[in-house]
Amino acid sequence: MTSSREHKVGYFEHPRERARALIEDRAFFAGRWQAGDGGKSYAVHDPATGEMVGTAPDLSDTQIMEAIDAAEDGLKVWSGFLPAERSRILNAWCDLMMARREGLAALITLEQGKPLHESLGEIDYAASFIRWYAEETKRDGGDVLRSHLPGRRLHVNRAPIGIVAAITPWNFPSAMLARKAAAALAAGCSVIGLPSSQTPFSALALARLAEEAGFAKGVFSVVTGNSRRVVPLLCGDARVRAVSFTGSTEVGRVIAGLCAPTIKKVSLELGGHAPFIVFEDADLERAMDDAMNAKFQTTGQDCLAANRIFVQDRLYDRFVEGFVDRATRLKVGDGFASGVNIGPMIHGKALQKVHEQVEDAQRRGARLELGGQVHNAGPNFYAPTVLSNVADGMLIMHEETFGPVAGISRFATEEDAIRRANATEYGLAAYLHTRDLSRAERVSSRLEYGMVGINTSKMTGAPIPFGGVKQSGLGREGGPYGMQDFMELKYVCAAYE
């Protein structure tokens, strides 16, 4: 039977109206949809138009404690389910997401701004993690060890770690919550999601579908409010045994400190400053296409974005010319408009930071090939920008660039490229293009990054260990590795004599 809510959502033809129909103005915890105490709430705005799209509750400290209480009770129920039952409910959640794919995608575009075709891809990506972990939950058995003691049997079991707080960012509001929650739920944990206050509605929509899928009270919750107040509450409560955070390195340091007194398991997916290295033997056309994808998807507001493009001398001039030609053809505008490639920045402060990097580079000798200014589409839109002759001392080379700005620099030798690529505190992702198999192996082994793409810009997905080294984070998300972050090993030694 089709619900009245489904009739309401399906009635609207324009994606923006369909998105508005999915907005939830209450948080979901303790098995109920609840407003903030005293009706406290905050406004959420469309970054493309500046219009208010809705309000989300600003939950009180007492309500956050209520959510943790409920998650504690939910954990006792959920962790006792057979893996096949957990799998059934996760699959039902995924099915509901795919049935509402267009509406959920439109909701991402409404509150985050990315082009609608990218939002559709995000929903597919988010659902893939839920589907994958629905199967992985049935494969989490332990091990039997060969005994070093007479008359003993040795077992290593994997047990859910407990309540997990999943703190998610605004640039991938559905995918990041799904990736964290699916792994933790598959492990048998209960989950409290805290979305960015700039994009709460995508998370709340997933909570609505989780409720429909049949999760028991307290198993999956989404709370909203001021992160400066809510995050310390989640990190400080001893019952929350793991915190998974995606966001800036600066905030990650704070969260690690907040979790230290209770010795929580901390998974941190932090900033990136990806190098994109093009060697002289590369397929030039393919390298330029991949560099465009790696730089400008999500309007460059992506921790995997190719921020530092290094091109070997022999190809440098041709690469710059071809890259600029491709960037000139990018269409800037509202994410709901047809053919748009570049949407708005999330807010004016983010745009200003990017513009300061561009101005600094020009002052220090970089050449502005394209863009370099606010786009006429609106105050939050920045024109696709390409800088050449970028040098190591410029801000753009050592600060993460979270916007549609590409800095291109030339290099002479392989050793030079590796040294400069590694000259950063970040270590999330790196890309390289070469047709020399020996070079590909040699360079990738020396790049200090958790993920390396060779002759490709697409390398993420549900089965792989997503994560970085150095100050780009701790732990991994995706695959069996991601689920292990939410499980504890328990060793049992049993005498049978």
N, C-alpha and C positions, 0 to 999 in steps of 0.2 A: 504494500500500500504506500502511496506517495504522500508525504506529510505536507501540511499547509506551508511550511517553511520552504520545502523544495518547489512547490508551485510558485511561491513568491520569488525565489531566486531565478527560476527558469523563465519567468514572465518577461524579464528585462532583456532588451536587445543590445543596448550599448554597454560595453564592458565596464565603464565607470559606474553605471547604475547597478550592474550585477555585483560589482565589488561592494558598493554601499549596502546592498542587501545582506551581505555576509558579516557586516560589522557587529561585533559583540561589545556592549558597553559595560559588561560586568566581568570580573575575574572568575576563574573556576578552581575551586579548592574545597576540600572536605565534602566532595560529592555534590556541591551546590554552586550555582551562579550567584555571585555576591557583589554588591556595590561597595565602595569604600565607606568606612565608618563616617557617619555624618554627611554622607553624599560627596565626600572629597574626590575630586577627579582632576585630570589634566587634559589639555587639548592636543590633538594630533593633526598635523597639517600636511597637505599635498605639496611636496617640494617643487612640483612643476608650476602650480598656480598660486600657491600661498594660501589657498582656502582651507578652512578647518573641515576635516572629514569626519570627525567624531571626537568623543571623549572616552578615556579609559580610567578606571578607578585607581586612586592613590591609596593603596591599602595601608592600614595602620599597623603598628608593631604587633598589636594583639592579634590581628588577622593573619600576619605572617606566622606567628606562633601556632595559630589554629591550623594553618596549612601544614606545618611540620608535624603537629600532633596527628593529623589525619594521615600523613604520609607514613608515619610510624605504624599506625594500625594497618594501612594498606599494604605495607611491606610484609607483614605477617601472613596476609592472605596470598598475595601475589607470589612470594617466594616459595609457597607451598604448592603452587600449581604444577602439574606435570608439564614438561616442555611442549608437548603436543597441544595443550590447551593455551599456553602462552602464544604459540605459533598461530593458532586459529584466530585469536583476538588481534594479533599484530597484522595478520593478513586481511582481516575485516577492516581494520583501520586504513590499510593501504588501498583496499578496494573503494572505500568511501572517498579517499583523496582523489583517486583517478576519476571517479564519477563526477566530482565537483572541480575537475582540473581547470576549466576555463574561468570559473568564478574565483578560485583561489589565486590563480595567476593575475587576474585583474586586480585583486586586493593587494598583491605585492606591488604592482605598478602604481596603484593609487597612493599607497603610503610611503613607498620607497623611491619610485620614479623611474625605474629601469624600463626599457622598451618591453612591450608586451610579449614579443617572441622570446626574449630572454627570461621573462617571468614564467612562461610556459615551460621552458627548459628547466627552470629551478624546481617547479613542482614535480616534473619527471625525475629529476635528480633526488629530491627529497623522498619521493615514494620508493625509489630504488633501494634506499637504505632500509626502510621498513620491511620491504619484501625480502631483502637479503638476510636481515636479522631474524625474520620470522622462520627462516630455515636454519640459521646458525644456532638458534636457541636449542635445537634438537641435537646439536653436535658439540655440546660443551662438557662431555664426560671427562672424568679424571684419568689417572694413570695408576697402574700397578707396578711397583718397583721390585727389582730383584733384591731379596733380603740379604743384609750383611750380618744378620743375627740368626742363630738357630731357632727354629720353632716360631717364627714370626711371619706375619703377612703385612706388607707395607702398602698403604694406599695414599694417593694424593688426590684430594677432592677439590673442586672449585665451587665456592659458595658466593652468593651475591654480597657485595660489600655493605649494602644498606641503602639509606636514603641518598639520592644524588641530586645536587642542585645544578641545573644546566642554565648557564648565563650566556645569552646569545646576542649577536650584533645586529645592526640595522641593514647591512649590505646584502645578507642572504637570510631574511627573517624566517622563511619556512625551512630551507635546507639545513641550516645549522641546528635548529631545534630537532628536526627529524633525525639527523645523523647522531646526535648525542642521545636523545631519548630512546631511539630504537635499540641501540647497543645496550644501554642500561636496563631497559625493560626486558630485553632478551636474556640478560644475565640474571634476572629475577629481582632487580631493584625497583623501588618506587622512585618517581621523578617529580621534582618541582622545577618547572621552567620559569625563568625570569627573562622576558624579552626586553630589548632596548625600548626605552620610552618613546622613541621616534617611530617605531614600527611594531606596536603591540598587537594589532588586529590579525595579522597573519598567524601568530602564535595562538591567539584565542580561537580563531577558526579551526585550527588543528585540535584544540581542546574539545570543541564542540563535536568534531568527528570522532575523537577518542571516546567521548561519552556515548555516542551512538554505537560505537564498535563493541562496547560492553566491558570496558575497564571498570573494576570495582572501585568503590569509594576510596579516595586517597592514593590510588596507584599512580595516576598521572594528573598533575595540577599545573595551572599556569597562573602565576601571580603577577601583578603589575604595580608600579609605583616608582618612587625616586630611588634610583640604584645606589646613590650615595648613602641612603639609609637602609635599604633592603639588603644589599649585599653583605654588610657586616653582620646582620642578623642571621643570614643563612650560613655564613662562614664561621660565625662564633658559636653556633649551636652544636654541641657534641653529638647529637643524634644524626646530624647530616655528616655522612662518612666520606663523601667524595664531592668535589666541586669541579665541574668542567666548564671552562670559560674560553670564548673566542672573542678577541678584541685586541686592543693595542698592547704593546710591550709594557708601557708605563702602567697601565691599569693591571696587567698581569702580575707585575711585581707587588702591587698593593694587595691583590687577592692572595698571592702566595704567603705574604706576611700575616694576613688575617687568618689564614688556615693553620698557621704554624702552631699556635697554642694548643689546638686539639689534634694535631698530627693527622690531618686529613689527607686522603689521596687527592692530588691536584693534577688535573689535565689542562694544559694551557696551549691553545693554538693562537699564536700572537702575530706580531707584525712581520712583514716580508719586504724585501727590497731586491727583487729578482733580477739577476743579470741574464741577458740574452746575447749569447756569443755567436757571431757568424764568422766562420773561418773562410779563407780564400778559396777552398775547394767545394764550398757549399752550393747547393742548388739555389740560385739567387731568388728566383720567383717564389719558390716554396718558402724560403726563409723570410721574405718580405710579407707573404700572406700570414705565416705563423706569428710573426712579430706584431702584425696588426691585430690579430685575434688575442694574443697574449697581453697587449697593451690596452686596447680600447673596450673590451667587454666589461659590462657593468659600469660603463663610463669611467673606467680606470679605477673604480672604487673597490678594489679587490686585492687581497693580500698576495695573490699569485701573479699580479700584474707585472709585466716586463718593464721595470722602471729604468734600468741602465742597459742600453743597447750598445754592445761593443762589436765593431765591424773591422775586420782586418783590412789593411791598407789597400790591397789590390781591388777589393770590392766596394770600398767605402763610398766613393762618389756616386756610383751607380745605385747603391743601396739607398742613400739619402734621397736621390732623385725619385726612385720608384716608390719609396715609403711615403714621401710627401704627396706624390700623385694619388696614391690610395687614400691617404688621410683627407685630401681635399674633397673626396667624394662622400665622406661621411655626412649623414643627415642628422642635424641636431633638432630636438623638439620634444614635445609632450610624448611620453611613452605610449600613449594610446593612439597616436597618429600613425598612419601607414608609412612604412619604410624608414622609420626612425632608427638610427644606430646609437646615438648619444643622447641620454636623458639628462635630467638636472643633477647637480650636486645635492647632497642630502640637506645642506643648509649653507648660509652665507659664510660662516666661519671656516668651513672646509674649503669653500671656493677661495677665500682670501689667502689661506695657507698655500694653496697651489699657485696663486698669482704671485705671491712673494717669492716662491722658488724660481718662477720664470724671470721675474725682474732681477733677482740676484744673479742668475746665470747670464743674463744679458750684460749686466754691469761688469761681470768678470770675463767677458769676451766670447760668450756663446753667440751663435748666429740664430736669429729667429727666422725659421723657414716658413712657418705657418701659425696662424692664430695669435695667442698671447693676450687675449682680452675676453671680457664678459661678452657672451653671445646675445644677440638681439632677441632671442626667444624668451628671455626673462632674467631676473636678477640672480637666480641660482644656476644658470646655464653658463658653462665655460666653453669657449670654442676649442675644438681639437687643435692641439698645439704640438709643433715639432721644433726641437732645438738641435742644432748640429754644433760640432766643435766643442762639445761639453767636456770640461776638465774636472779632475778629481777633487779639487778644492771647493767646488760649488755646492750649495745646499742640496740641490737635486740629486747629487751623487751620494750623500750620506744620510739624508732624511727620507723616510718613506713618502713616496708621491702617491696620494690617493685621489687621482683625478685624471682627466684626459690629456696628459702632457707626456710626451716621449722625449727623452734625452739621448742623443746618439753621439758616440765617441769612437775614435779610431784606435786601433792597436797594431803593433808590429809583429810580435812573436807570441807563440803559445804560452810561454812562461809569463809574459806580460799580461795576457788575458786572464790567466788563472789567478795571478797575484791581485789584480784589480777587482776581479769578481769576488774574491774572498775578503776584501778589505772593508768589512762591515760587521756590525754586531749581529745582523740578521742571518738566518740560515734556513729559510723555509723552502723555496723552490728556485731552480736554475734551469736555463734552457741553453742548448747548443746545437748548432747546425754544421755538419761536416759529412763528407762522403767517405772519409777515411776511417775504417773500422777501428784501426789501432788507436788513432787519435781520440775517437769517441770513447773508447774504454779508458784510455789514459787520463783524459781530462775529467770525465765524469767521476772517476775514482778520487780525484784530487779536489774536486769542488766540495766545499764545506756546507752542504745543504742536505736536508732530509729527503728531498725529491728532485730528480733530474729528468728533464725531457730531452731526448735526443731526436732531432729532426721532427719534432711535433710540439704543438702547444696544448694538446689535450692529453692529460695523463691521470685525471682523478676519476673516482668511481667507488661504488660500494665495496668491492673486494680489497682495495689497496690501503696501505697504512699511511694516512694523511697526517703530516706533521713535520716539524722542523727541528733543527739543532741550534746551539748557541742561544741567543736571546729571542729566538722565534718560537720557543715553547718547550713543553714537556709532554711526553706520552704521544699516542697516536690515535686517530679516529678512522674508523672504517675497517672492514675485514675482521678476522678473528682477533687481531691485535687490539682493535677498539673495544671489543667486548671484554677482553682481559683486563682493561683498565678499571672495570667495574666489578671485578671478582677478586676474592681472596683465596689463596691456597691454604688448604687445611690438610696437614699430614696426620695419618692415623697408623699407629703401630699396634697390631693385634697379635697376642700370643694364642696359639691354638694347641699347645701341649698342656 
